[in-house]
Amino acid sequence: MLPPAHKELLFHLGLKYQRLRWCISMNAAFIMNMLEAFEPPFDMSQYVDVGDHDHPSHMHDHSHVDCTHSSGRGDCSTVSLSRSNSLLDEQHENLNEDAKTHGSSRETDNQKDEEDHMAGCSQPVGSNLGTSQGVDLSCNGDTDASTAAYCQDKDVSESSAVDNVTPRHCTGSLFKLNVPPIDVDKVRCIVRNIVRDWAEEGQKERDECYKPILEELNRLFPNRRDERPPSCLVPGAGLGRLALEISSLGFVSQGNEFSYYMLICSSFILNHTQEANEWTIYPWIHSNCNSLSDNDQLRPVSFPDIHPSSAGITEGFSMCAGDFVEVYSEESQESAWDAVVTCFFLDTAHNIVEYIEIISKILKDGGIWINLGPLLYHFADSYGPDDDMSIELSLEDVKKVAYHYGFVMEVEKMIETTYTANIKAMMQNRYRAAFWTMRKNASRSKAQRPR
């Protein structure tokens, strides 16, 4: 218990907690709108709190990958972004099927369980503070000046309000969902990735990661507006921004993604957005450490910074749902692509050699492989005979494997960057990411093929 004098000193935290819960409500409102946008809407009844549930709660402790590997699926269900913003049913059916099997899927280890703040929305505001000041932190009746200013902040409420769920729906079924901690953490990851891919605040990170890739593609494929534009595959496409930018350059671009969390969100942004900055979320509310101020932690972020359907996409832009190895090992994919772009993707492999072998196989002779990313292997901390296999190669060995499969290095450098970093935080993790452009050499790749 805090001494009374300390409680009196920190009486303002009660207002912060009210603001925090309001922000959580707005994030939840966006998530529910996203799920309800599908036809039929995703069924959330399985998560309603009617008793104890037995859900997996293990997570791999890697900051830039904690929301990927979700559930296995082998077939490629492709959804195209249309200029009329229509959502194809194929992807929704595929995602719903994945959602049904998610509860039994095996997740990776070593992620610390975090408190689900949404569960506290129905608690009395400021109930944990015990302030002796007796500050009225509700918006019903007399308030102090700072609380009244917050409750009357029309700019925030009007820019963030949504049709189906309002900030004060804290007593409905929305906040009675018993969501497994593993899913809570993945949703938080998605929220951070929205900032990286689709918010103005993520522009610096996109410039560090995506701009070098786009410049290389622009240099290597100068004639892209011909009758047959070049094709480019983006494995590990996440929320789809890089794949869309490549499409806007004049490529027939396809993003491939394994996580149905990512696929749901990317489909919503790509297919249901009506205008730029249509949505507002509060992505940093769960980051209680290294904040310069409460306002930094609770700041809103609007997205998307562009209207996807007005981005000048090339016909044929698509997102393919499925495991990279399973989908692109098919014979139909052999020598099918002019370019492959991997961004923060290679270290998601159980067997990185297999990734490189498939990239070589699906590229045409003379095709281009552009890579940027670290080697923070996702399964490196797996232990025991039943855990997932993980092969962790050094950068030098990765390049040797690439040479073995017929690649020739053309450009190589290191790029410092972050991944889903909070630009206003006192601490940020920076990567010295490997960047390269390799070309598939026809004679060398044929020489390495098994007989």
One Martini backbone bead per residue (centre of mass of N, CA, C, O) as a GRO file, in nm:
protein
  451
    1MET     BB    1   0.097   0.036   0.021
    2LEU     BB    2   0.048   0.358   0.000
    3PRO     BB    3   0.114   0.631   0.132
    4PRO     BB    4  -0.079   0.903   0.173
    5ALA     BB    5   0.130   1.109   0.062
    6HIS     BB    6   0.167   0.962  -0.211
    7LYS     BB    7  -0.123   0.968  -0.307
    8GLU     BB    8  -0.144   1.275  -0.313
    9LEU     BB    9   0.086   1.316  -0.523
   10LEU     BB   10  -0.074   1.089  -0.730
   11PHE     BB   11  -0.373   1.180  -0.809
   12HIS     BB   12  -0.347   1.205  -1.132
   13LEU     BB   13  -0.365   0.897  -1.208
   14GLY     BB   14  -0.668   0.869  -1.228
   15LEU     BB   15  -0.697   1.016  -1.499
   16LYS     BB   16  -0.514   0.833  -1.658
   17TYR     BB   17  -0.685   0.574  -1.624
   18GLN     BB   18  -0.926   0.682  -1.771
   19ARG     BB   19  -0.787   0.739  -2.037
   20LEU     BB   20  -0.683   0.455  -2.080
   21ARG     BB   21  -0.964   0.316  -2.099
   22TRP     BB   22  -1.059   0.481  -2.335
   23CYS     BB   23  -0.841   0.384  -2.533
   24ILE     BB   24  -0.915   0.089  -2.517
   25SER     BB   25  -1.198   0.126  -2.629
   26MET     BB   26  -1.105   0.229  -2.908
   27ASN     BB   27  -0.944  -0.016  -2.991
   28ALA     BB   28  -1.180  -0.215  -2.963
   29ALA     BB   29  -1.363  -0.078  -3.168
   30PHE     BB   30  -1.186  -0.127  -3.412
   31ILE     BB   31  -1.168  -0.434  -3.395
   32MET     BB   32  -1.474  -0.486  -3.421
   33ASN     BB   33  -1.509  -0.348  -3.693
   34MET     BB   34  -1.318  -0.535  -3.843
   35LEU     BB   35  -1.473  -0.804  -3.787
   36GLU     BB   36  -1.760  -0.690  -3.895
   37ALA     BB   37  -1.677  -0.647  -4.206
   38PHE     BB   38  -1.737  -0.925  -4.245
   39GLU     BB   39  -1.890  -1.186  -4.459
   40PRO     BB   40  -1.945  -1.291  -4.209
   41PRO     BB   41  -1.890  -1.225  -3.910
   42PHE     BB   42  -1.698  -1.283  -3.661
   43ASP     BB   43  -1.699  -1.526  -3.413
   44MET     BB   44  -1.689  -1.437  -3.051
   45SER     BB   45  -1.836  -1.649  -2.859
   46GLN     BB   46  -1.586  -1.828  -2.774
   47TYR     BB   47  -1.484  -1.572  -2.571
   48VAL     BB   48  -1.693  -1.579  -2.374
   49ASP     BB   49  -1.735  -1.550  -2.027
   50VAL     BB   50  -1.828  -1.888  -1.895
   51GLY     BB   51  -1.537  -1.966  -1.799
   52ASP     BB   52  -1.297  -2.179  -1.818
   53HIS     BB   53  -0.998  -2.178  -2.020
   54ASP     BB   54  -0.795  -2.368  -2.251
   55HIS     BB   55  -0.505  -2.197  -2.331
   56PRO     BB   56  -0.248  -2.098  -2.489
   57SER     BB   57   0.059  -1.912  -2.332
   58HIS     BB   58   0.287  -1.898  -2.557
   59MET     BB   59   0.592  -1.712  -2.635
   60HIS     BB   60   0.812  -1.559  -2.838
   61ASP     BB   61   1.100  -1.354  -2.745
   62HIS     BB   62   1.043  -1.140  -3.009
   63SER     BB   63   0.987  -0.824  -3.105
   64HIS     BB   64   0.937  -0.868  -3.443
   65VAL     BB   65   0.759  -1.173  -3.402
   66ASP     BB   66   0.501  -1.206  -3.193
   67CYS     BB   67   0.265  -1.237  -3.455
   68THR     BB   68   0.302  -1.472  -3.621
   69HIS     BB   69   0.298  -1.779  -3.587
   70SER     BB   70  -0.013  -1.946  -3.577
   71SER     BB   71  -0.136  -2.121  -3.830
   72GLY     BB   72  -0.176  -2.385  -4.025
   73ARG     BB   73  -0.131  -2.363  -4.391
   74GLY     BB   74  -0.121  -2.471  -4.744
   75ASP     BB   75  -0.308  -2.293  -4.897
   76CYS     BB   76  -0.374  -2.056  -5.158
   77SER     BB   77  -0.543  -1.754  -5.079
   78THR     BB   78  -0.647  -1.511  -5.300
   79VAL     BB   79  -0.649  -1.149  -5.268
   80SER     BB   80  -0.777  -0.874  -5.430
   81LEU     BB   81  -0.731  -0.542  -5.495
   82SER     BB   82  -0.974  -0.326  -5.553
   83ARG     BB   83  -1.095  -0.019  -5.677
   84SER     BB   84  -1.387  -0.068  -5.505
   85ASN     BB   85  -1.332  -0.212  -5.216
   86SER     BB   86  -1.369  -0.511  -5.247
   87LEU     BB   87  -1.433  -0.819  -5.081
   88LEU     BB   88  -1.327  -1.122  -5.095
   89ASP     BB   89  -1.439  -1.436  -4.981
   90GLU     BB   90  -1.196  -1.625  -4.975
   91GLN     BB   91  -1.036  -1.511  -4.734
   92HIS     BB   92  -1.251  -1.529  -4.519
   93GLU     BB   93  -1.289  -1.833  -4.524
   94ASN     BB   94  -0.996  -1.898  -4.454
   95LEU     BB   95  -0.987  -1.743  -4.182
   96ASN     BB   96  -1.218  -1.889  -4.039
   97GLU     BB   97  -1.085  -2.166  -4.049
   98ASP     BB   98  -0.838  -2.081  -3.882
   99ALA     BB   99  -0.992  -1.992  -3.625
  100LYS     BB  100  -1.098  -2.280  -3.551
  101THR     BB  101  -0.785  -2.396  -3.517
  102HIS     BB  102  -0.626  -2.212  -3.314
  103GLY     BB  103  -0.670  -2.346  -3.028
  104SER     BB  104  -0.474  -2.608  -3.127
  105SER     BB  105  -0.231  -2.454  -3.168
  106ARG     BB  106   0.113  -2.421  -3.167
  107GLU     BB  107   0.325  -2.238  -2.966
  108THR     BB  108   0.568  -2.046  -2.864
  109ASP     BB  109   0.809  -1.954  -2.639
  110ASN     BB  110   0.901  -1.705  -2.390
  111GLN     BB  111   0.644  -1.524  -2.312
  112LYS     BB  112   0.531  -1.283  -2.127
  113ASP     BB  113   0.267  -1.234  -1.949
  114GLU     BB  114   0.003  -1.004  -1.986
  115GLU     BB  115  -0.208  -0.772  -1.901
  116ASP     BB  116  -0.558  -0.738  -1.944
  117HIS     BB  117  -0.701  -0.430  -1.966
  118MET     BB  118  -0.990  -0.487  -2.071
  119ALA     BB  119  -1.096  -0.628  -1.805
  120GLY     BB  120  -1.099  -0.329  -1.647
  121CYS     BB  121  -1.340  -0.152  -1.763
  122SER     BB  122  -1.561  -0.226  -1.526
  123GLN     BB  123  -1.405  -0.071  -1.336
  124PRO     BB  124  -1.348   0.160  -1.125
  125VAL     BB  125  -1.230   0.457  -1.154
  126GLY     BB  126  -0.945   0.469  -0.959
  127SER     BB  127  -0.956   0.220  -0.751
  128ASN     BB  128  -0.627   0.184  -0.713
  129LEU     BB  129  -0.548   0.462  -0.573
  130GLY     BB  130  -0.677   0.604  -0.312
  131THR     BB  131  -0.738   0.899  -0.296
  132SER     BB  132  -0.761   1.185  -0.075
  133GLN     BB  133  -0.895   1.402  -0.275
  134GLY     BB  134  -1.164   1.313  -0.424
  135VAL     BB  135  -1.164   1.280  -0.726
  136ASP     BB  136  -1.369   1.329  -1.001
  137LEU     BB  137  -1.344   1.089  -1.283
  138SER     BB  138  -1.599   1.149  -1.409
  139CYS     BB  139  -1.862   1.252  -1.661
  140ASN     BB  140  -2.074   1.278  -1.401
  141GLY     BB  141  -2.063   1.591  -1.328
  142ASP     BB  142  -1.847   1.709  -1.126
  143THR     BB  143  -1.529   1.860  -1.211
  144ASP     BB  144  -1.232   1.911  -1.274
  145ALA     BB  145  -1.056   2.075  -1.503
  146SER     BB  146  -0.897   1.838  -1.636
  147THR     BB  147  -1.135   1.642  -1.667
  148ALA     BB  148  -1.322   1.826  -1.828
  149ALA     BB  149  -1.132   1.861  -2.068
  150TYR     BB  150  -1.135   1.566  -2.147
  151CYS     BB  151  -1.449   1.515  -2.174
  152GLN     BB  152  -1.455   1.775  -2.396
  153ASP     BB  153  -1.282   1.638  -2.623
  154LYS     BB  154  -1.383   1.652  -2.944
  155ASP     BB  155  -1.148   1.576  -3.123
  156VAL     BB  156  -1.108   1.292  -3.015
  157SER     BB  157  -1.398   1.173  -3.022
  158GLU     BB  158  -1.465   1.236  -3.327
  159SER     BB  159  -1.209   1.089  -3.456
  160SER     BB  160  -1.277   0.795  -3.293
  161ALA     BB  161  -1.549   0.735  -3.356
  162VAL     BB  162  -1.793   0.477  -3.388
  163ASP     BB  163  -2.081   0.317  -3.467
  164ASN     BB  164  -2.092   0.041  -3.278
  165VAL     BB  165  -1.859   0.155  -3.075
  166THR     BB  166  -1.810   0.312  -2.777
  167PRO     BB  167  -1.619   0.426  -2.512
  168ARG     BB  168  -1.876   0.334  -2.299
  169HIS     BB  169  -1.875   0.013  -2.372
  170CYS     BB  170  -1.804  -0.146  -2.065
  171THR     BB  171  -2.075  -0.358  -2.027
  172GLY     BB  172  -2.053  -0.535  -2.252
  173SER     BB  173  -1.949  -0.811  -2.433
  174LEU     BB  174  -1.674  -0.693  -2.520
  175PHE     BB  175  -1.575  -0.701  -2.190
  176LYS     BB  176  -1.634  -1.043  -2.169
  177LEU     BB  177  -1.387  -1.144  -2.295
  178ASN     BB  178  -1.190  -1.447  -2.312
  179VAL     BB  179  -0.869  -1.374  -2.378
  180PRO     BB  180  -0.592  -1.494  -2.459
  181PRO     BB  181  -0.277  -1.383  -2.403
  182ILE     BB  182  -0.164  -1.455  -2.684
  183ASP     BB  183  -0.375  -1.274  -2.834
  184VAL     BB  184  -0.322  -1.006  -2.702
  185ASP     BB  185  -0.027  -0.981  -2.798
  186LYS     BB  186  -0.088  -0.993  -3.104
  187VAL     BB  187  -0.262  -0.742  -3.115
  188ARG     BB  188  -0.044  -0.547  -3.023
  189CYS     BB  189   0.135  -0.603  -3.263
  190ILE     BB  190  -0.057  -0.503  -3.480
  191VAL     BB  191  -0.075  -0.213  -3.381
  192ARG     BB  192   0.227  -0.152  -3.432
  193ASN     BB  193   0.216  -0.226  -3.739
  194ILE     BB  194   0.032   0.001  -3.824
  195VAL     BB  195   0.236   0.221  -3.777
  196ARG     BB  196   0.459   0.120  -3.966
  197ASP     BB  197   0.269   0.094  -4.240
  198TRP     BB  198   0.002   0.331  -4.195
  199ALA     BB  199   0.159   0.571  -4.060
  200GLU     BB  200   0.318   0.865  -4.027
  201GLU     BB  201   0.499   0.771  -3.784
  202GLY     BB  202   0.632   0.530  -3.982
  203GLN     BB  203   0.807   0.669  -4.206
  204LYS     BB  204   1.097   0.637  -4.107
  205GLU     BB  205   1.097   0.326  -4.109
  206ARG     BB  206   1.021   0.298  -4.409
  207ASP     BB  207   1.267   0.448  -4.519
  208GLU     BB  208   1.476   0.243  -4.403
  209CYS     BB  209   1.341  -0.026  -4.534
  210TYR     BB  210   1.183   0.036  -4.817
  211LYS     BB  211   1.340   0.239  -4.990
  212PRO     BB  212   1.587   0.064  -5.079
  213ILE     BB  213   1.412  -0.143  -5.229
  214LEU     BB  214   1.265   0.047  -5.428
  215GLU     BB  215   1.524   0.158  -5.561
  216GLU     BB  216   1.623  -0.111  -5.674
  217LEU     BB  217   1.379  -0.179  -5.848
  218ASN     BB  218   1.393   0.080  -6.019
  219ARG     BB  219   1.680   0.022  -6.133
  220LEU     BB  220   1.638  -0.288  -6.244
  221PHE     BB  221   1.330  -0.188  -6.357
  222PRO     BB  222   1.273   0.048  -6.593
  223ASN     BB  223   1.048  -0.138  -6.760
  224ARG     BB  224   0.709  -0.142  -6.628
  225ARG     BB  225   0.488  -0.036  -6.868
  226ASP     BB  226   0.436  -0.272  -7.010
  227GLU     BB  227   0.246  -0.535  -7.104
  228ARG     BB  228   0.469  -0.691  -6.911
  229PRO     BB  229   0.504  -0.679  -6.602
  230PRO     BB  230   0.678  -0.734  -6.342
  231SER     BB  231   0.740  -0.970  -6.088
  232CYS     BB  232   0.660  -0.972  -5.721
  233LEU     BB  233   0.765  -1.116  -5.417
  234VAL     BB  234   0.634  -1.097  -5.059
  235PRO     BB  235   0.743  -1.234  -4.800
  236GLY     BB  236   0.619  -1.139  -4.515
  237ALA     BB  237   0.399  -0.884  -4.556
  238GLY     BB  238   0.191  -0.845  -4.347
  239LEU     BB  239   0.012  -0.538  -4.401
  240GLY     BB  240   0.112  -0.461  -4.721
  241ARG     BB  241   0.282  -0.203  -4.794
  242LEU     BB  242   0.518  -0.303  -4.966
  243ALA     BB  243   0.348  -0.445  -5.183
  244LEU     BB  244   0.201  -0.185  -5.268
  245GLU     BB  245   0.449  -0.016  -5.349
  246ILE     BB  246   0.536  -0.211  -5.571
  247SER     BB  247   0.279  -0.186  -5.736
  248SER     BB  248   0.311   0.129  -5.780
  249LEU     BB  249   0.576   0.083  -5.962
  250GLY     BB  250   0.473  -0.170  -6.176
  251PHE     BB  251   0.407  -0.437  -6.033
  252VAL     BB  252   0.335  -0.771  -5.992
  253SER     BB  253   0.210  -0.807  -5.674
  254GLN     BB  254   0.287  -1.040  -5.395
  255GLY     BB  255   0.167  -1.123  -5.088
  256ASN     BB  256   0.293  -1.318  -4.810
  257GLU     BB  257   0.103  -1.478  -4.539
  258PHE     BB  258   0.064  -1.659  -4.220
  259SER     BB  259  -0.090  -1.457  -4.047
  260TYR     BB  260  -0.421  -1.400  -3.959
  261TYR     BB  261  -0.387  -1.133  -3.822
  262MET     BB  262  -0.262  -0.988  -4.061
  263LEU     BB  263  -0.480  -1.058  -4.274
  264ILE     BB  264  -0.719  -0.918  -4.149
  265CYS     BB  265  -0.597  -0.630  -4.138
  266SER     BB  266  -0.508  -0.596  -4.433
  267SER     BB  267  -0.787  -0.638  -4.557
  268PHE     BB  268  -0.922  -0.398  -4.422
  269ILE     BB  269  -0.737  -0.171  -4.526
  270LEU     BB  270  -0.747  -0.239  -4.837
  271ASN     BB  271  -1.088  -0.286  -4.862
  272HIS     BB  272  -1.229  -0.063  -4.631
  273THR     BB  273  -1.108   0.196  -4.711
  274GLN     BB  274  -1.221   0.538  -4.782
  275GLU     BB  275  -0.985   0.702  -4.631
  276ALA     BB  276  -0.767   0.893  -4.503
  277ASN     BB  277  -0.752   0.877  -4.170
  278GLU     BB  278  -1.010   0.706  -4.060
  279TRP     BB  279  -0.839   0.599  -3.818
  280THR     BB  280  -0.806   0.549  -3.450
  281ILE     BB  281  -0.534   0.492  -3.227
  282TYR     BB  282  -0.355   0.346  -2.922
  283PRO     BB  283  -0.043   0.194  -2.934
  284TRP     BB  284   0.108   0.282  -2.630
  285ILE     BB  285  -0.061   0.194  -2.365
  286HIS     BB  286   0.130  -0.073  -2.285
  287SER     BB  287   0.375   0.138  -2.238
  288ASN     BB  288   0.506   0.206  -1.913
  289CYS     BB  289   0.789   0.251  -2.021
  290ASN     BB  290   0.981   0.513  -2.127
  291SER     BB  291   0.821   0.781  -2.066
  292LEU     BB  292   0.801   1.125  -2.092
  293SER     BB  293   0.479   1.106  -2.102
  294ASP     BB  294   0.146   1.056  -2.092
  295ASN     BB  295   0.084   1.176  -2.373
  296ASP     BB  296   0.266   0.982  -2.526
  297GLN     BB  297   0.126   0.716  -2.443
  298LEU     BB  298  -0.182   0.849  -2.529
  299ARG     BB  299  -0.149   0.885  -2.819
  300PRO     BB  300  -0.267   0.934  -3.126
  301VAL     BB  301  -0.327   0.732  -3.433
  302SER     BB  302  -0.354   0.770  -3.772
  303PHE     BB  303  -0.530   0.573  -4.028
  304PRO     BB  304  -0.430   0.578  -4.321
  305ASP     BB  305  -0.205   0.785  -4.497
  306ILE     BB  306  -0.346   0.627  -4.727
  307HIS     BB  307  -0.532   0.537  -5.008
  308PRO     BB  308  -0.502   0.238  -5.143
  309SER     BB  309  -0.693   0.270  -5.408
  310SER     BB  310  -0.510   0.555  -5.473
  311ALA     BB  311  -0.196   0.430  -5.532
  312GLY     BB  312  -0.146   0.301  -5.820
  313ILE     BB  313  -0.205   0.016  -5.887
  314THR     BB  314  -0.137  -0.291  -6.017
  315GLU     BB  315  -0.251  -0.526  -6.191
  316GLY     BB  316  -0.254  -0.815  -5.963
  317PHE     BB  317  -0.277  -0.749  -5.685
  318SER     BB  318  -0.185  -0.957  -5.394
  319MET     BB  319  -0.285  -1.196  -5.133
  320CYS     BB  320  -0.120  -1.475  -4.974
  321ALA     BB  321  -0.233  -1.748  -4.791
  322GLY     BB  322   0.052  -1.895  -4.630
  323ASP     BB  323   0.305  -2.103  -4.634
  324PHE     BB  324   0.589  -2.057  -4.796
  325VAL     BB  325   0.686  -2.349  -4.838
  326GLU     BB  326   0.417  -2.480  -4.932
  327VAL     BB  327   0.333  -2.286  -5.164
  328TYR     BB  328   0.638  -2.249  -5.319
  329SER     BB  329   0.691  -2.569  -5.385
  330GLU     BB  330   0.542  -2.566  -5.624
  331GLU     BB  331   0.570  -2.618  -5.960
  332SER     BB  332   0.415  -2.353  -6.051
  333GLN     BB  333   0.658  -2.164  -5.915
  334GLU     BB  334   0.866  -2.219  -6.114
  335SER     BB  335   1.001  -1.956  -6.258
  336ALA     BB  336   0.775  -1.703  -6.182
  337TRP     BB  337   0.988  -1.474  -6.090
  338ASP     BB  338   1.163  -1.167  -6.106
  339ALA     BB  339   1.110  -1.108  -5.790
  340VAL     BB  340   1.242  -1.099  -5.447
  341VAL     BB  341   1.120  -0.982  -5.124
  342THR     BB  342   1.297  -0.952  -4.807
  343CYS     BB  343   1.154  -0.834  -4.488
  344PHE     BB  344   1.197  -0.955  -4.203
  345PHE     BB  345   1.215  -1.298  -4.277
  346LEU     BB  346   1.447  -1.516  -4.264
  347ASP     BB  347   1.426  -1.554  -3.932
  348THR     BB  348   1.146  -1.734  -3.954
  349ALA     BB  349   1.300  -1.989  -3.985
  350HIS     BB  350   1.379  -2.314  -3.931
  351ASN     BB  351   1.510  -2.333  -4.238
  352ILE     BB  352   1.702  -2.125  -4.422
  353VAL     BB  353   1.782  -2.307  -4.657
  354GLU     BB  354   1.496  -2.352  -4.764
  355TYR     BB  355   1.433  -2.066  -4.837
  356ILE     BB  356   1.663  -2.025  -5.045
  357GLU     BB  357   1.587  -2.255  -5.231
  358ILE     BB  358   1.306  -2.141  -5.308
  359ILE     BB  359   1.392  -1.870  -5.419
  360SER     BB  360   1.557  -1.993  -5.649
  361LYS     BB  361   1.326  -2.159  -5.780
  362ILE     BB  362   1.113  -1.908  -5.837
  363LEU     BB  363   1.322  -1.783  -6.000
  364LYS     BB  364   1.439  -1.654  -6.260
  365ASP     BB  365   1.664  -1.621  -6.476
  366GLY     BB  366   1.808  -1.329  -6.348
  367GLY     BB  367   1.686  -1.285  -6.092
  368ILE     BB  368   1.577  -1.097  -5.801
  369TRP     BB  369   1.725  -1.051  -5.468
  370ILE     BB  370   1.588  -0.873  -5.192
  371ASN     BB  371   1.737  -0.782  -4.871
  372LEU     BB  372   1.611  -0.714  -4.525
  373GLY     BB  373   1.777  -0.792  -4.216
  374PRO     BB  374   1.809  -0.987  -3.959
  375LEU     BB  375   1.916  -1.269  -3.717
  376LEU     BB  376   1.636  -1.328  -3.533
  377TYR     BB  377   1.568  -1.618  -3.446
  378HIS     BB  378   1.258  -1.746  -3.355
  379PHE     BB  379   1.370  -2.061  -3.264
  380ALA     BB  380   1.632  -2.041  -3.075
  381ASP     BB  381   1.473  -2.112  -2.779
  382SER     BB  382   1.441  -2.404  -2.841
  383TYR     BB  383   1.363  -2.695  -2.641
  384GLY     BB  384   1.382  -3.008  -2.697
  385PRO     BB  385   1.245  -3.275  -2.878
  386ASP     BB  386   0.951  -3.114  -2.930
  387ASP     BB  387   1.073  -2.885  -3.061
  388ASP     BB  388   1.154  -2.665  -3.281
  389MET     BB  389   1.337  -2.624  -3.536
  390SER     BB  390   1.677  -2.466  -3.553
  391ILE     BB  391   1.869  -2.263  -3.781
  392GLU     BB  392   2.174  -2.078  -3.700
  393LEU     BB  393   2.315  -1.848  -3.904
  394SER     BB  394   2.540  -1.669  -4.028
  395LEU     BB  395   2.590  -1.436  -4.259
  396GLU     BB  396   2.815  -1.586  -4.402
  397ASP     BB  397   2.655  -1.854  -4.437
  398VAL     BB  398   2.416  -1.744  -4.592
  399LYS     BB  399   2.582  -1.661  -4.841
  400LYS     BB  400   2.688  -1.941  -4.909
  401VAL     BB  401   2.414  -2.064  -4.967
  402ALA     BB  402   2.338  -1.871  -5.193
  403TYR     BB  403   2.572  -1.949  -5.381
  404HIS     BB  404   2.490  -2.247  -5.409
  405TYR     BB  405   2.198  -2.139  -5.545
  406GLY     BB  406   2.311  -1.913  -5.769
  407PHE     BB  407   2.409  -1.655  -5.633
  408VAL     BB  408   2.487  -1.304  -5.695
  409MET     BB  409   2.653  -1.041  -5.580
  410GLU     BB  410   2.582  -0.675  -5.609
  411VAL     BB  411   2.467  -0.576  -5.322
  412GLU     BB  412   2.616  -0.445  -5.006
  413LYS     BB  413   2.483  -0.372  -4.671
  414MET     BB  414   2.427  -0.175  -4.383
  415ILE     BB  415   2.124  -0.114  -4.183
  416GLU     BB  416   1.981   0.109  -3.973
  417THR     BB  417   1.707   0.004  -3.757
  418THR     BB  418   1.369  -0.050  -3.687
  419TYR     BB  419   1.081  -0.216  -3.506
  420THR     BB  420   0.808  -0.089  -3.393
  421ALA     BB  421   0.879   0.192  -3.287
  422ASN     BB  422   0.886   0.432  -3.037
  423ILE     BB  423   0.969   0.759  -3.107
  424LYS     BB  424   0.906   0.866  -2.783
  425ALA     BB  425   1.096   0.690  -2.649
  426MET     BB  426   1.375   0.613  -2.434
  427MET     BB  427   1.361   0.330  -2.591
  428GLN     BB  428   1.545   0.154  -2.858
  429ASN     BB  429   1.565  -0.093  -3.101
  430ARG     BB  430   1.851  -0.165  -3.297
  431TYR     BB  431   1.943  -0.256  -3.626
  432ARG     BB  432   2.186  -0.439  -3.822
  433ALA     BB  433   2.095  -0.468  -4.132
  434ALA     BB  434   2.085  -0.672  -4.403
  435PHE     BB  435   2.180  -0.571  -4.735
  436TRP     BB  436   2.070  -0.705  -5.061
  437THR     BB  437   2.171  -0.790  -5.400
  438MET     BB  438   2.064  -1.065  -5.597
  439ARG     BB  439   2.151  -1.295  -5.862
  440LYS     BB  440   2.039  -1.534  -6.075
  441ASN     BB  441   2.241  -1.786  -6.197
  442ALA     BB  442   2.188  -2.009  -6.434
  443SER     BB  443   2.442  -2.196  -6.430
  444ARG     BB  444   2.471  -2.230  -6.122
  445SER     BB  445   2.184  -2.336  -6.051
  446LYS     BB  446   2.196  -2.590  -6.234
  447ALA     BB  447   2.450  -2.718  -6.098
  448GLN     BB  448   2.287  -2.752  -5.805
  449ARG     BB  449   2.101  -2.955  -5.898
  450PRO     BB  450   1.958  -3.235  -5.842
  451ARG     BB  451   1.979  -3.579  -5.984
   0.00000   0.00000   0.00000
